[in-house]
Amino acid sequence: MFDTLLIANRGEIACRVAATARRMGIRTVAVYSDADANARHVASCDQAVYIGGSEPRASYLRADAILRAARDTGAQAIHPGYGFLSENEDFAKAAADAGIAFVGPPASAIAAMGSKSAAKALMEKAGVPLVPGYHGDNQDPEFLKSQADAIGYPVLIKASAGGGGKGMRVVESSGAFLDALASCQREAASSFGDDRVLIERYLQKPRHIEIQVFADTQGNCVYLFERDCSVQRRHQKVIEEAPAPGMTEERRQAMGEAAVAAARAVGYVGAGTVEFIAEPDGRFYFMEMNTRLQVEHPVTEMITGHDLVEWQLRVAAGQPLPARQEDLRITGHAIEARIYAENPEKGFLPSIGTLAYLGLPAHTAFVNGDIRVDGGVRMGDTITPYYDPMIAKLIVHGADRDQARARMLQALAQTQAVGVQTNVAFLARLMKDSAFAAADLDTGLIERQRATLLPEPEAAGASVLALASAAVLVRQGLGAPGKGGTDPWDARDGWRLGGRYHRELQWVDNGTTRKALVARDGAAWTLDCGDGPQAFLWRAHASANPNLAYGLRITLNGHESAGTVVLHADRANVFTDAGSHMLELYDPLAHSQDTQGEHGGGLTAPMPGKIISISVKAGDTVEKGQPLLVMEAMKMEHTISAPAGGKVAEVFYAVGDQVTEGAELVAIGE
């Protein structure tokens, strides 16, 4: 076994690999960029080496810098994680040539499966069914359009070297094909350095099911069952679970054997995932093979009881697989939810900012626990525009799917992030959704259930206003009612000599100002949120973050509620078992200033990013919904469209310019 392992990645996967290596007694080396100098994965390793600038191309995609770091630190092996260089055949070959073990398949296997087109041709020869489409080398736009026209719409354009939903577009009509193709090619070139694409028929109500395979250098190859990854947004997975609901033993065996055959066909070694699209009638088609560990590998670990990173390290060291096919069993059900810094209500746009507060459920174990947390950031860290905006992964295990779903709801209720928008409330609604609960799964579930998964925001109830108001009182030193000392002059319970304590708080709730009137008359406290005074009591628990987060239990007219309130930047972030709510303390002066200098017709950047395409100029007349420009942020393209018709008055930036969140991009007049 290796003495020293370099982890050529960042974030939660680097932390997760380091944890297993530490348990195995292996010394670890981290690499980091400018943006990651103080990152959690750096602190998780025994040594860290700086490799370049914040942009991935200046650091985590620099094979030369990573190999030099491995040589300088005496690392005998490199674990690439996923993304970045994990499926780069040149990097794998360079590591091998340098005498450093690459914790992954040989370069030849990466080459065979790295191109979706080549992989599909290989699978076709092996008799694995394929989705109808074009997977050839001719990349002429008009030729590709003719192929799409022949296949019939809707079609799916996919980057040949892609993954993670990048470089992928669904095209509904012939007229929209060329614009979608150009966008795919730009995104593919930016993310993978390869702009080639393939075209496939877009299946209606498909399920995305993948098989985990593992092979060693002695010729052994097994499949560790399947994962259902059907619940997706923007072609990226949101929820993964294992085993797949409704999977029969016969189909599991057929898909597993097909996946093993695919791995053997390319001389595979290590962990890999063969992905299939399955139709409602049970037919399945090969989609692609990911020649690396997957983001969702923890659900497989939870149902099998095996640490897949340990398997990777043992296989890379030349050891045989720790188990044979007949030794593998499925125990219970596991679900993984990806916690992202993003805004589901705004098309799941990434959210940039500093994690002023972060609370996560207690991590029990990597393999055999009930609740597992794989995270790569800490409170105080910044979610930057350079990398994927994942905060953490929550993984739960239960005796069956219903118990796993219930545990996931518990884990989500304990997940509290302040400083960025998150998808936590959305995930909780998804867990409760009737279609998801009934396992009526397909890749269109989120769009199909949009009305219930992305509802209009509800007004805060009286208990939420009461929790927020109680937090403000506690922060100001006002103790719980009746908790004063023996000396009345030391009491901090709102008592007034010959007077009545009275405090009015004004909260802005989704644009509406709500008043909360707190009063004390004698020993009695009341809270009036507009429906008349109600008896009000509160009690604060000890906080791990005093002056920031407050655990509170309040009583209104005899009805008790509990929650955590995080007070940050004049906002109260209220977290309860029912969800979360953000209230802003109303400041009349600030609000009057906000209205000054406003001007209509401006379009602003939804996040920091780079302008990569502009399709209008000053003087152009545009229609509502017409694309104006394209931004690139977090390795994804975002199209900015006209909110209404009008004439372009000014375009404030040029292609290649970096813009900050909120920067005005285009001015449109009537």
N, C-alpha and C positions, 0 to 999 in steps of 0.2 A: 504494500500500500504506500501511497505517496506521503512524504513528510510535509510538503508545502503545496497549497492549492491557490492559484490566482483566480479570482472571480471577475470575469470580464463583463461586468454589468453593474447595475445600480438598483436602488429602490428595494421593493419587497422581495424580489427574487434573489438579490444578492444577500439580503439578511437571512432568507430562508435556507439558502445553500450553506451559508456560514454556520448556521445552527447545527445542521447535520454534520458538517466537517468537524466542528468543535466536539460534538458528542463522540465522533470516531477518533479523536486525538490528532486531527490534522490541522496544521498551522495554516491560517488564511491570510491572503493579501487582497486588499481592495484597490480599485483604481477609481479616480474621481476627476471631475471637471471643475472649472471655476465655480459653476453654480452649485456644485455638490461638496464644496470644501468642508462644510460642517454637517454633512448628511448622516443619517442614521447608519447606512451601510458602511460608512467609513469607520464609525465607532464600533461596529459589530465585528470588525476584523482585527487581526493581530498587527497588521502593518498596512499602510496605504501609500499609493504612489500617484502623484499628479500626472495627468496625461494630456491636458489641453483645455481649450475654451469650452464655453457652455453649449454651443451648437454641437449636436451629435457628430457631425462631420469633422469637427475639430478635436474630438476626444474619443467617444465610445465607438466610433466607426474607424478609428485609426489603428489598423492592425499593427503597423510598425511600432507605435508607442506602447501598445499592450504587450507585444512580444518582447520588447526591450525591458519593460517592467518585470516580465516573468524571468528573463535571464538575470537581471540585476538582483532580484530577490531570491533566486535559487528555487523558484517554483518548478516542480516536475510535471504539473498538470494545469490546464486552464479549463474552467467551467464557464461556458459562454452564456448561461441563463437562457432567456428567450428574447427575441428582437435583436436589434443591433447586428452583431456579427455571428449570431448563433447558427445561421444557415448559409454562411458564406464559405463556399468550397475553397477559395483561395486562402482564407484565413486558416481553415482546418489543415490544408496542405502545408502552409508555412509553419504552423506549429509542429506538425509531424517532422518536417524537414529539419527543424531546430532541435529535435529530440525531446519535445515537450508533448505529453499526452493531451489530446483534445478530448474532453469529456463529451463525446457525441459520436455520430457515425463517421465513417471514413469519407474523405472528400468525394470519392466516386459516387457514394450513395446520395450525398447532398446534391451533386451535379445531376444525378438521374431524376431526383424528385424535386429539385429546386425550381425547375421550370414546370409550371402547371401544364403547358402544352406537351412537353416531352413526357411528363409523368402519365398523362392521359393516353398518349400513344403507346406507352409501355403497358399500361393496364389493359388497353384494347387488345394487344397481342396476347395478354394473359387470360383473356376472356372475361374480365370484370366489366359489368355493364356501365356504360357512360351516358351522361345526359347529352342529348343531341346538341351539336354545336360545332364551331370551327376552332381548331387548336393548332393551326399551321403557322408557318414562318412569314407569310405574306402580311405585312403590316401597313400596306397602302390604305389610307382612310376610305377611299371610295370602294376598294375591294372588300374591306371589312363591313362597310355599310351594305354592300350587295349580299354578303353572307348573312347578315342580320335580317335583311329583307326576306331571304329565302327560308331562314329558320322560322320566322314569324314572331311578331311582338306579343307580349313583352319579352325582351332579351336582357341578359346580364352581361355587362362588360367587366372583365376581371384582369388585374395585372398578373402577367404570367409568373413573375417572381414575387408576388405579393402575399399578404396575410394581414390579419387583424382588421379587415374591413377597409383597408386603405387601397386606393386605386380600383374602386369598385362602384359601378353605377347600374341601376335598373333603368332601362329605356323603354318607354311606352309606345313610341311611334317612330316612324322612319325620319320624320322631320327633325326630331330631337337628337338623332344618333350622333352626328358629327360633333356637336358641342359637348355632349357627354363624353365622347371618345377623347377629345382634346383635354378635357379636365382630368380624366382617368390617367392619361399618359403623363401629364405634368405631375400629378400626385405620385404616380409610380416611380417616375424618375427621381423625385425628391426623396422618397422614402426608401427606395431599394436600388437606385442607380441603374434602373432598367425600365424602359417605357413600353416594352412589349405587352400585348394584351391577348386575351382569348374571348370568344363570344359563345354564350350558351343560351339555350331556351330557359326562360325564367319559370320555374315550376310553381304551381299554385298550391298553397297550403302544405309546403314541405316541412319535414322535421330534419334538424341537423343533428346527426348522431355520429359520434366518433369512437374509434376503438383504440385503446392503449396497447401498443405492442412493445416487446422488449427482446433483444437478441444479444448473445454474447459471442466471443471469438472462438468458442468451441463448437459452433453450429446449432446451439439451442435457441429456440425462438418461441415465445408464448404471447398470448393476449390476456390482458388483465381487465377484460370485460369492457363495457361501453359507458359513455357519458352522453346525456342529452343536453345539447347546447342550443336548443331551438329559440329560446327567448332572447331576442337581439334588438338593438337599436342602432341605426346607421351602419348595419351589417357587422356590428361588433357585439360580442356576447355580453349579456347582463347577468343571467342566472345560468348555472350549470348544475346538473344533478346526476347521481349515479345510484343504482342502475337506471336505465331509461324506463319511464312508466309504460306499462303495456307490452314490454319486450317479451316475446316467447323464447323458450330455450332453443327451439329450432332455428329461429332467426338470429339469436345471439351467436349460436355456433357457426351459422353460415357466414355472418359478417366477420366474426373473429377469425375464421379460417381464411377468408378472403384477405383480411388485413395481414395475416402471417405470410400468406403467399406473396403479397405485394412486398413485404419486407425482405423475404428470401430472394425475390427476383433481382434486388439491387445489392445483395450482399450486406444487408443492414447490420449494424452493431449499436447497442445502446437503446435509449428510450425514443420512441417515435409514436406518432398518432396518425392513423389513417381515417380520413373524414369522409362521411357518406351523406348524401341527401336521400331521405326516405319519403316515399309518397304514402298517402293514407291506406292504400291497398296492400302495403307491405313491400312493394318493390323498392330496391335501393340502388343508388348509383355512386360510383367512385367520384369524389370531388377533388381531393388533393391529399398529399401526405406531408405532415409537418415533421421535419427531421430534427426535432429538439424536444425538450420538456415543454409541456403546455401550461398556460396560466392556470387552467382548471385541474391540474394534476392532484390537488389535495382531496377532491371527492373520491378519486380512485384509491388514494391512500387510506381514507377513512373506511371504505367498505371492504378493503382487502387486508388491512392491518400491516401493509408493507410500506417502508420508506423508499420512495422511488429515487430520491437523490442518493441515498446510500447504494441502491442498486446501480445507479449510474457510475458512481465512484469505483465500486467493486469491478464492474465490467471493464471500465477504462484501465484498471490496473491488471487486466488479464484474467480475473477470476470468473468462474462460471456463474450463471444465474442462481440466485438463492433458492428458487423454487421451480418445480416443473408444472406443466399445465394441470395435471391431475391434482396437484397440491393446492391450487387456488380456489378460493371460495368467496362468495358474496355474503356479507353480514350487514343487515340493516340498510339504511338509506342515508345518503349525504347530499346536502345542498350547499352551493357556494354562491355568494352574492358579492359583486364588485362594488366597493364604495368609491365613487368618483367625485372629484370636485367639478361639478357641472350643474347646469340649470335645466332640468327636464322640461320646465314650462316654456323655455326658449329654444326648443329644438335640441336639447342636450348639449348646448354650447359649453365648452370648458370654462371653468371659473378660476381666475388667477388671484392669488393673495396669500396672506400669512395666516397660518392656523393659530389664531389667538388662543383657542381652547380646543382640546381634543380629548374626548373620553371614549374608551373602547371597552367592550366586555372582557372579562378575565380569560386569558388564553389558558387552556387546560393541557393540551398536548398536541404534537404535530400529527400523530397517527391515531392514537387510541382515545382521544378526548371527545367530549360531547360538543364543546365549542372551541374553535380554533381561530386565531387571528394572525394573518400574515400581513404585516405592515412594513412600510418603508419610510414613513415620516413620523415626526414627533411634534408635540405641541411647540409652537414657535417657528417651525419650519415654513418655508415658502413654497407654494405651488407655482412653478415657473412656466413660461410658455414654451420651454425647450423640450419637455418630456411629457409622456403620458400622464394625465392628471389623476391617476389612481391614488387614493389615500390608503386603502387597506382592502383585504379580502376577508370576509366572514365565512367560515365554513362550519357547518353543524352536522351532527350525526344523530340519528334516531333509530328506534327499532323498526319503524316503517316511515313512509313518506309523510303521513299526517303529523307524526311526532317531530320529524325533522323540520317540517314547515312551522310548527308551533315554536320550536326552539329558535328558528331563524327570526321569528317575530320578537322573541325575547331579546335576542342579540341585537337586533336593529333598534329596539327601544333603549338599549344601553349605549348606543353609538351617537355621540354628540360632538359636532364640529361647528366652530364659530370662526368667522373670518373669510370663509368662502361659501358659495352655494354648494349643496350636495344633493345626491339622489336618494338619501336615506328614506325620506317620507314616500317617495315614489316606489321604492323597493318594498316598503311595508304595505302599500296599497296593492302591489303586485302579489305579495304573499297571500293577501286576503281575497284577491280577485276570484270570482266564481269559475272562470275558465281555467285559470292556473290551478286552483284547488281541485278541480275535476280532471286535471292532467290533459285538458284539451289543448295540446301544445302544437305550435308551428311557428315559423320564423315571422309570421305576420301578426302574432298575438298582441303585441303592444299597440300596433296601429289599429287593429280590430277592436281593442278594448280601450281606445283612447279616451272616450267619454268618462269612464270610471277611473282610469289610471292617471289622467291629467285633468282633473275637474277644476272649475273655477275656485279660487281661494275662498274659504269660509271665514266669516268674522270670528274673532276671538270670543270665546265664551267668558262668563263672569269668573269662572275658576282660573282661567289663564290670566285675566286682568288682575285677579287677586294675588296670584303667585308673583307676577311681575312687580306689583306694588309692594308686596311684602319684602321682596328682595331689595328694593330701593330703601325701605325703612331699616332693614338689617344693616345694609352697607353704611347708612348714616349713623349707626350706633344705637338704633332704637331696638331694645331687647324685646323678647316675646312678652305678650301681655301677662301681667301678674308675676313677672320674674325679677322684680327689683330686689335690692338688698334690704337689710334691716334698717339702714339709714336712708330715709326718703330723699336726702340730698344726693345720694349716690345712684339713685334709681335712674334707669334709662328706658323707661316704659311709656314715655309721653305724658306723664303726669304734669299738670300745670296748677300752680297755686292760684286759687280763685278764678280759674279760667278753663277753657275747653280746648283740647288739642284739635287742630283742624289742618288738613293738608290735601290740596287738590293736585292730582297728577293727570296730565293729559298725554295719552298715548296715541300715536299714529299707527293705525292698523289697516294695512293695504290701502293707504291713501285717505282713510277716514279717521278723523280725530275722535277719540273715545275718552270720556272723563271718568276718573276714579277718585271719589271723594272719601278719604280716610278720616275718621273722627273718633275722639274719645270723650265720653261724658261720664265722669266719675270713674268707675272701674270697667265700664262697658265700652267696647270698641265696635264700630260699624264701618261698613264699606258700601258705598252707593255707586253703582256703575250705570245708573240711568233708570233702574227699576225700583228705586227706593232703598233706604238703608237696610242692610242685612248684618246680623251679628257676625263679627269677624274675629277669628283667632288664628295665630300662626306660630309655628315652631321651626327654628332653623337647626339643622344637623351640622356636625363638624364637616368642614370642607377641606379637601386636599389642596384647593387653590383659593385661599381667603382673599377677599376683595375682588373676586372674579366670578367664581361659581358657588352657588348656594343651594344646598339640598333643603327643601322646604316641605312642610306639611301644613295645610291651611284648612280652616273650617268656615264655611259660609252657611248661616242658618242651619247648623247641624249637619251639613253635608261635607264630608272630608275629601280632600284631594291632595296629591303629592306630586312633586316634580323637582327638577333641577333648573335653576335660572342662572344663566351666564350674562353678566352685565358687562358690556364692552362697547365703547364708542357711542355712548348715549342710546344704546339699544339693549333691550331685554330679550334674550333668546330663551324661550320657555320650552323645556323638554318634559313631556309626560308620556305615560304608556299609550296615550291616544295619538301621539305625534308631536310635532314641534310647531312653534309659532314665533315670529319675530315682531316685536313691537318697538317703536322708536319714541323716545321721550320728546314731546313737542316743545320746540324752542321758537317762539313767535319771531324773534329777531332773525334767526337763521332762515326761517321759512320766507320772511319778507325779502331777504337778500337773494334767496334762490330764484325768485321770480324776476329779478332785475337782469337785464341784458339778454333775456330769452329771445330767440328768433326762430321763425318757422322754416320748414323746408330743409333742415339739416339732417344729414345721415351720419351717424357716429360709429366708430369701431366697437364691436361687442366685446373685444378682448385685445390684448397686445398681439401683434403679428406683423407679417410682411405683405405688402401689396405685390401680387404676382401677375395681375392682368387687369387692364382698364378698358372698357368697351364703349365709353362715351367721352365727349369733350364739351367744353363750354359752348352753349348755343344749341345743343342737340335737344330735340323734343323726345320725351320718354313717356311710356305708358306704365300704368300700375303693374307691378310684378316684373318689369323688365330688368334683367341683370345689368348692373352698373360696373361692378368690379369684383375681383376675387382676392380674398386674403388667405394666407397660409399661416396656421397656428397649430402647434402641437402635432405637426406632421399631417394635418388634415386641411383640406380646402373648404372655405366658407364663402358662399356667394352672397354679395350684398345687392339687394334688389330695391327698385323704387317703390316706396309705400303708396304713392299716388302718381297720377299723371302730371306733367308739367315740363318746364324748360330748365335744362342744366345751367345754373348761373356760374358755377365754378367747381373745378376739381382741384382739391388742395394737395394731393400727393401724386407721385409718379411711380411707375413700376420699379420695384426694388427697394422702396422706402420702408423703413420700420415705423410702425405707428403704435401709440399707447392706447389702452382701453379708454373709450370716451372721446377720442380724437375725431373732430369733424372731417369727414372724407369728401363729401359731395354736398353742394348746396343746390336745391331745386326750387325754382320759383313757379309762378302760375303762367 
